[in-house]
């Protein structure tokens, strides 16, 4: 009897092992981490968490978001560059990390054209210019007049040096003919605190960062950088409408380390694209001022 029970356990164990071997690789993998180089609560974080939630459900294994704020996203990028190429460590980053910062910061220890594997596009977004109580301007014409009349006070904030909002501020300075001083922050939350507290007259970031306080009347979104007005803010003009010949659109993308197996890239890309096509994800991103882009 004991021998029969032992034999059954051995056969059951062999069957389980065979079944596990037949499972897709991603079903047996360790949890997938999506690193975000900014604090919780911003557009990048929100986008990553939407994707992670859907991928966890479809893959049957955890996909978690880990915030690694600092250096405008470069800390997270370095961590992914140094990670094993098994697809278990990814990052969701704005375009500035991959396109702008390598030109600005010569000390970067990675090559964005060689050291990362593209998994797919996630979303595109315009930027917004918001003002706080430190300036009385009620529209762009008044803001430009205020900047020209108060050049030493015309500082602007962005979530990071070398970010797209940083360069949009530089472009506004050129358009107004005033050299404005850039004040970088570690993400959108501290930028918002400075704006609301009157320590800073204006700031550039994604519309999501300003939306709640704009609707509450605590600050004012003066303009957006999209080609047309945003449905979420129909009362806010574009920069072009306001006489500022500037248009800018950013994107979030997901990347892994270089050297990832093609099959693993295909699995992760497919899961991510499927997540971004789901109606509730599209609706949520739209409400945040983002446009889902399910493309590899």
C-alpha positions in Angstrom: 0.0 0.0 0.0 2.8 2.4 0.9 4.6 1.6 -2.3 1.4 2.3 -4.3 1.0 5.7 -2.5 4.6 6.6 -3.1 4.3 5.6 -6.8 1.2 7.8 -7.1 3.1 10.8 -5.6 6.1 10.3 -7.9 3.8 10.1 -11.0 1.9 13.1 -9.8 5.1 15.0 -9.4 6.3 14.0 -12.8 3.0 15.1 -14.3 3.2 18.5 -12.6 6.8 19.0 -13.7 5.8 18.2 -17.3 2.9 20.6 -17.1 5.1 23.4 -15.7 7.6 22.8 -18.5 4.8 23.3 -21.1 3.7 26.6 -19.6 4.7 29.8 -21.5 7.9 31.3 -20.2 6.3 34.5 -18.9 3.9 32.4 -16.7 6.8 30.9 -14.8 8.9 34.1 -14.6 9.5 36.2 -11.5 7.4 39.3 -11.1 7.9 41.9 -13.7 8.9 45.4 -12.4 8.2 48.5 -14.3 10.4 51.3 -13.0 9.2 54.9 -13.1 11.8 57.6 -12.6 9.4 60.0 -10.9 7.4 60.1 -7.6 4.0 58.5 -7.4 1.0 60.4 -8.6 2.2 61.9 -11.9 1.3 61.0 -15.4 4.1 58.5 -15.9 3.2 56.7 -12.7 -0.5 56.6 -13.5 0.2 55.2 -17.0 2.5 52.5 -15.7 0.0 51.4 -13.0 -2.8 51.1 -15.5 -0.6 48.9 -17.7 0.7 46.9 -14.8 -2.8 46.1 -13.5 -4.0 44.8 -16.9 -0.8 42.8 -17.5 -1.0 41.2 -14.1 -4.5 40.0 -14.9 -3.7 38.7 -18.4 -0.3 37.2 -17.6 -1.3 35.5 -14.4 1.8 36.7 -12.6 2.5 40.0 -10.8 3.5 43.1 -12.7 4.5 45.8 -10.2 5.4 49.5 -10.5 8.5 50.6 -8.6 9.2 54.3 -8.3 12.9 55.3 -8.6 12.7 59.1 -8.7 15.7 61.3 -9.3 17.9 62.9 -12.0 14.9 63.4 -14.3 14.5 59.6 -14.8 18.1 58.8 -15.3 18.4 56.7 -12.1 15.7 54.4 -13.3 17.2 54.2 -16.8 20.6 53.2 -15.3 19.0 50.5 -13.2 17.3 49.0 -16.3 20.5 49.2 -18.3 22.3 47.2 -15.6 19.4 44.7 -15.2 19.5 41.1 -16.5 18.0 40.9 -20.0 15.2 38.5 -18.9 12.4 41.0 -19.3 11.7 41.1 -15.6 12.9 44.7 -15.2 11.4 47.4 -17.5 10.9 51.1 -17.4 8.2 53.5 -18.5 9.9 56.8 -19.4 9.0 60.1 -21.2 10.7 60.9 -24.4 13.2 63.3 -22.8 15.0 60.5 -21.1 15.7 58.7 -24.4 16.0 61.7 -26.8 16.8 65.0 -25.0 18.9 64.1 -22.0 21.6 62.2 -23.8 22.4 65.4 -25.7 22.2 67.6 -22.6 24.1 65.4 -20.1 27.4 64.1 -21.4 28.0 62.2 -18.1 25.3 59.7 -18.8 26.7 56.2 -18.7 24.4 54.6 -21.1 23.7 54.8 -24.8 19.9 55.1 -25.5 20.4 53.7 -29.0 22.2 50.6 -27.9 21.6 49.8 -24.2 17.8 49.3 -24.2 15.2 47.1 -25.9 12.0 48.9 -27.0 8.9 47.1 -25.8 6.3 49.6 -27.1 4.8 53.0 -27.1 2.3 53.7 -24.3 0.8 57.2 -24.7 1.3 60.7 -26.1 0.5 63.9 -24.3 0.7 67.7 -24.7 2.1 70.0 -22.1 0.5 72.7 -20.1 1.7 76.1 -18.8 0.2 77.0 -15.5 0.5 80.1 -13.3 0.0 80.5 -9.5 -0.8 83.4 -7.2 2.7 84.9 -7.8 1.5 86.4 -11.0 -1.8 88.2 -11.7 -2.0 87.2 -15.3 -5.4 85.9 -16.4 -4.4 84.9 -20.0 -1.3 84.5 -22.2 -1.3 88.1 -23.4 -1.2 89.3 -19.8 1.4 86.7 -18.8 3.7 87.8 -21.6 3.3 91.4 -20.6 4.0 90.5 -17.0 7.2 88.5 -18.0 8.5 91.5 -20.0 7.7 93.9 -17.1 9.2 91.7 -14.5 12.1 89.9 -16.1 13.9 89.2 -12.8 10.9 87.5 -11.4 10.0 85.5 -14.5 11.2 82.1 -13.2 9.6 78.9 -14.4 9.6 75.4 -13.0 9.6 72.0 -14.5 9.7 68.4 -13.1 13.4 67.9 -14.1 16.3 69.4 -15.9 16.5 68.2 -19.5 12.8 67.4 -19.6 10.4 68.4 -22.3 8.7 70.9 -20.0 12.1 72.4 -19.3 12.7 73.1 -23.0 9.2 74.3 -23.6 10.0 77.0 -21.0 13.1 77.9 -22.9 11.1 78.2 -26.0 8.6 80.5 -24.3 11.4 82.7 -23.1 12.7 83.0 -26.7 9.2 83.9 -27.9 8.8 86.6 -25.2 12.3 88.0 -25.7 13.1 87.5 -22.0 15.7 85.1 -20.7 13.7 83.2 -18.0 15.4 81.4 -15.1 14.7 77.6 -15.0 13.9 76.1 -11.6 14.1 72.2 -11.8 12.2 70.0 -9.3 12.2 66.3 -8.4 8.9 65.6 -10.1 5.5 67.3 -10.5 4.4 67.3 -6.8 7.1 69.7 -5.5 6.6 71.9 -8.5 2.9 72.1 -7.7 3.7 73.0 -4.1 6.0 75.9 -5.1 3.3 77.2 -7.6 0.5 77.1 -5.0 2.7 78.6 -2.3 3.6 81.6 -4.5 7.3 80.8 -4.6 7.2 80.4 -8.3 5.1 82.3 -10.9 4.7 79.6 -13.5 5.5 76.1 -14.4 5.3 73.6 -17.3 4.2 70.0 -16.9 1.6 67.5 -18.2 -2.0 68.7 -17.9 -2.7 66.0 -15.3 -0.4 67.6 -12.8 -2.4 70.9 -12.9 -5.9 69.7 -13.5 -7.3 69.4 -10.0 -6.0 72.8 -8.8 -7.0 74.4 -12.1 -10.6 73.2 -11.6 -10.5 74.3 -8.0 -9.4 77.8 -9.0 -6.1 77.6 -7.1 -4.0 78.0 -10.2 -4.7 78.7 -13.8 -3.7 76.6 -16.9 -2.9 79.4 -19.3 -2.3 77.4 -22.4 -1.6 73.9 -23.7 1.0 72.8 -26.3 -1.3 70.6 -28.4 -2.4 71.4 -32.0 -6.1 71.8 -30.8 -7.7 72.6 -27.5 -8.1 69.6 -25.2 -11.6 68.2 -24.6 -10.8 68.1 -20.9 -10.0 71.8 -20.8 -12.2 73.4 -23.5 -11.7 76.9 -21.9 -7.9 76.7 -22.2 -6.4 78.0 -25.5 -3.4 76.5 -27.3 -0.1 78.3 -27.3 -0.6 79.0 -31.1 -4.1 80.5 -30.4 -2.4 82.7 -27.9 0.1 84.1 -30.5 3.0 81.9 -29.3 4.2 79.8 -32.3 5.0 76.7 -30.2 3.6 73.2 -30.5 4.9 70.2 -28.6 3.8 66.6 -27.9 5.6 64.2 -25.7 5.3 60.4 -25.3 5.8 57.6 -22.8 7.5 54.4 -23.9 8.4 51.1 -22.2 11.9 49.8 -22.5 13.9 46.9 -21.2 17.7 46.2 -21.1 19.5 45.3 -24.3 19.9 41.7 -25.2 16.4 40.5 -24.4 15.2 37.4 -26.2 12.9 38.2 -29.1 10.2 35.8 -27.8 10.2 37.6 -24.5 10.0 41.0 -26.1 7.1 39.8 -28.3 5.2 38.4 -25.2 5.6 41.6 -23.2 4.8 43.9 -26.1 1.7 41.9 -27.0 0.5 42.0 -23.4 1.1 45.8 -23.1 -0.6 46.6 -26.4 -3.6 44.5 -25.4 -3.8 46.4 -22.1 -3.7 49.8 -23.9 -6.5 48.7 -26.2 -9.0 48.0 -23.4 -11.8 50.6 -23.3 -11.4 51.4 -19.6 -7.7 52.1 -20.0 -8.3 54.3 -23.0 -11.0 56.2 -21.1 -8.8 56.6 -18.0 -5.8 57.9 -20.0 -8.0 60.3 -21.9 -9.3 61.7 -18.6 -5.7 62.3 -17.6 -5.0 64.2 -20.8 -3.1 61.3 -22.4 -3.8 59.4 -25.7 -3.2 55.7 -25.6 -0.8 54.5 -28.3 -0.8 50.7 -28.4 2.1 50.2 -30.8 5.3 48.2 -30.7 
